[in-house]
């Protein structure tokens, strides 16, 4: 049985907890201008592909907007895009599969503004769940009266259990009789423990049949190695290269580069199946079949030594997404943000 604990947030103008940021989402840097995009179909999130997003559907879906109401007034305000939760008791937004491995004293923070001076924030409900456990429910405490429809930065006043995976949901529970809309931006997960690796810039370029990836780390603690992972849909990733850490413990920037010949990997995946069809598709001798199995196993073994060969079937054509998986010496891991490969 799942229990829901209802608690309060405190509205503040800036963060009061000296914590490390484990995760952040600013609704992406690509402006949507005057248009209104459904949060269900929007693919411009900062962490698109690294985590899962869900929003309400139907006539009053949560949406992504970018206009004069963009976040402001607190030090971490990113401006630009924000999430809009309409006030009709059905609008919600969820971020799932946020890795919090190694995080301690976990807290959720976000920027919020309201459309009614009478609203105290009680109709905005935030639910968090760790590893699928019972939800913990919060509401912000916002000031009321003239001039209060501005942006506020909220840091949760309760601790969230440690674990592996966190989900965060925002619900607008105001009904038609009290239809208050909320704007959300700069969602963050905070921890007392620093991340083992803090990523800086990440870039990826496809030149012909070769993928060039580069990234910078600003800090490394007990870091072992990196995996360069590629996807053609931003959701399902395969490892195409592995690179050892230069210095597993460093408080200075470290730069990494790798080149991956994608055509070669694609060919290695196709060749075993082709050989198999040639031998089994005709009346070949038992010896030919046995030789094919041996060759096939060798090719697959060689491929497995260099990468996880799970179905990269469109590495040359179409959109490509890239992320970096960082693995600690104890086997724990985390992901960088996901970026789109430049052609």
N, C-alpha and C positions, 0 to 999 in steps of 0.2 A: 504494500500500500504506500502511495506517495503522499507526503505531507507538505503543505505549503505554509511557509512561515512569512508573515507580512511584517516588514520593518520599514524604516524611513531612511531617506538620504538627507544630507544637509547641503544646501546650495551655498557655494562659495565662489569667489571671483578668481581664484587660482588654486592649484593643488597645494594641500597642506602636508601630504605625506611624502617624505623623501624616499620614493621608491623607484625601482627600475621598471621600464616599460617592456612588458613581455610580448604585447601585441597591440597594434593600432590600426584603425580603419578610418580614413578621412573621406570616403565616398569617391575616391579617384580624383586625378588631376585634370581629366579631360572635361571641359565645360560643356554642359548641355544647353547653354544659352537660355532662350525663352521657352524652350520646349519642356515637356513633362514626360519623363520616361518611367515606365513601370519598374518598380524595384525587383520584380520577378524576372524580367528579361534583361535587365541592365548588366553589362559585362565589363564596365569600367572601374569596378572596385579596386582599391589599392591591393587587396589580397585575392583578387579573382583567380580561382584555380587552386589556391593553397587551402582555402576553407570553403564551406558550403553556405550559400545564402538562400533564404526563403522569405516570402512576403505574402500578404493576403491577395486573394484574387477576386475577380468580379468587378462590379461597378465602382468600387471605392478602394482600389488597391493602394498600398503604400507606394510612394514614387520618389524618384531622384530629381532634384531641382537645382537650379543655379541662377540666382538673381540677386537683387539688392538686399534680400533677407539672409544672405550668407552669414556664417558664423563670424563673430567678432567679440571684442571686449574682454578676452582672456588671453593669456600669453601663448597658449598652444593652439589658438584658433587658426584653422587652415583656410577659412574663407571658401569661395567657390561652391562646389557641390555639397548638398546636404540631403538627409532623408526627411521626407514629409509624411507624417502620420495624420490622415484626415480624421475628423471627429465624428465618427458614426458608429462607434462600438464594434468595429470589425477590422480595423486596420492594425497590422502588426508587422514586425520585421525580426528575423532570426539569423544569427551567425552561428554556425555549428563547426565542430571539430577544430577548435582553437587549442593548440598544444600548450599545456602549462606544465610540462615535465620539468621538475627542478624548481618550480616557483613556490614561494612560501608567503604566508599572509596575503593571499590573493585578494585583490580588490578590483572593482570595475569603476571606470570613470568615463564621462562623456559630456559633451556640450549640449545644451537644450534651450529652446525658447518656446514660448506659448503664444497663442493668438488672443487670449482673453485676460484682461487685468484681474478678473474675479477668480481665475483658476489658481489653486494652491499647489498644483502638480499631482494631486492624489489620483487623478484619472489617467495618469501615465504609469503603467506597471512594468517593471523590469524583472524578468525571471532569469535566474542562472541555474545551471545544472552541471555537475561534475561527474563524468563517466556514467551518465544516464541515471544518476541517483535522483532522489526527490528534489523538486524545484524549491529554490529559495526566492521569495518574491519581495521586491523593493518598490518604493515610490519616492520621487524627489519631493523635498519640501521647498516650495518656491514662494517668494513674497507676493503679496497681492496689493492692488491699488494702482493709482495713476503712475504711468511710467515704468511698469514692471514687465512689459512685453519685450524684454531684451534677452540677450544670450547670457546663460549662466554655465559655469563649469562645475560639474558634480563629481564628487569622489564618494564611493559607498562608505557608509559608516559601520559596516559589518564585515567580518572576515569570511572568505569563501574557502571551503576545504581544499587541500592540495589534492592533486591527482594527475591524470594524463590528458584528458580532453574536456574542454569547457564549451558550453553553449550559452548564448545570451539572446534573450528575446525581449522586444519592446512592444507593449500592447497599449493602444489607446482605448480606454474603456468608457469614454464619455459618450452618452447616448444623444439622440436627437434633441432632447430638451436641454442638454448642456453640451452642445457641440463645440468642443475645444480641440484645435489642431496643435500638433507639436512638431518642431523641427529638431532633428538630432544630427550631431556631427562629432568628429574626433573621438570615436569610441576607443577606449584603451583598457588593457588588462595590466595591472600593476603588481609588482612582487618585491619583497624585501631582499630577495636573492638575485644577483645579476645573472643575465643570460650567459651561457658559456661562450657564445660568439655573438658579437654585435656586427651586423652587416652594414657596409657603406654602400657605395654605388655598385650596381650590377648592370651589365650590358651584354647583348648577344647579337651577332651579325651572321647571316647566311650569305656566303660568297661562293657562288657556283654550287658545288656539292660539299663544301666544307663549312662547318659551323664553328665560329670563333666566339668564345665566351670569356668574359673577364669579370672579376668582382674584387672588392676590397673589404677587409675586416678591420674594424676599429679597435676590437678587443678580442682576445682568445684566452679561454681558461680550460685547461685539460682537453684541448681539441686534438683529434686524431687525424681525420681526413674529411674530404668533401666528395659528394657525388653530384655530378651535373645531370639534371633530369629534364627530359623533353616530353612534350605532349602536343597532340594536334587538336585537342578539344578543351584544354585548360583544366581538365579534371583527372584524367588518367595519365600518369607519368611513368616513364621508363628511364632507367639510368643508362647513360651513353658514355660516361667517362668518370674516372675516379682520380683524385689528386690528393696527395699527402699534405698535411699541414706543414708550413715552413717552420713554425715555432708554436708548439701547442699551448704555450703560455706567453702572452704578449699584451702589453698595454699601448703598443704603437701600431699604426696602420700597416697592414700586410696586403700586398697585391698579388692576385693570381690570374693566370691566363691558361686556356686550354683550347686545342683545335681538335675537332671531331670530324673525320671524313664520313659523312652520313651515307653516301652511296655504297661505300664498302660494307657497312653494317647491314644495309638493306639487302645487298647481294648475298651476304652470308646467311641471311634468314631464308631467302628464296631457294638457294642452291640445294640444300638437303631435300626439300620437298620435291624439287624437279628431278633429282636423281632417283628418288623413291618411285615417282610416277613412271620413269623410264623403265625401271626394272620390273615393277609389279604390273605395269600396264601391258606387258608382253610376256611371252613364254620364255623367261630367262631361266638359266640353271640355278640350282640351289647355291652354287659357289658365287654366282653374280649377286644373288640376293644378300648373301652373307657379307661380301665385300662392300656392298652398298650400305648395309647397316653399320659396318665398321667405319667407313668414310663419313657417314652421317653423324655418328657419335663423336668422331674426332672434330668435325666442323662445329658441332654444337658445343663441344667442350671448349674449343678455342674461343668461340663467341662468348660463352658464359664467363670466361676468365676476364673479359674486357668490359662486359656490360650485362644488364638485365634485358634480354631480347624479347620482351613481351610486346609484340604487335605494333612496331612503328611502321605502319604501312603507307604513310603519306608524309614522310619526312622531307621530301623535296617540294611538294606542291601544297598549297593551302596555308592557313595560318599555323604558326608554331609558337608554343609557349615554353618558357624555360624557368626553372627554379634551381636553387642550390640546397642540397641536403647536407647538413653538417652533423658529423658523428663524433661523440666524445670517446675518450679512451675506455670508458665503462659501458659503451654501447648505446647510451642514450643519444637522441638526435633531435634536431629541430630543422625547420625549413626557412629559407629566405622568402621574401615576397616573390610573387610570380610576375614575370615580364613577358612581353611579346617580342619575338625575334624580329630584328630589322632585316629587310632584304635589300 
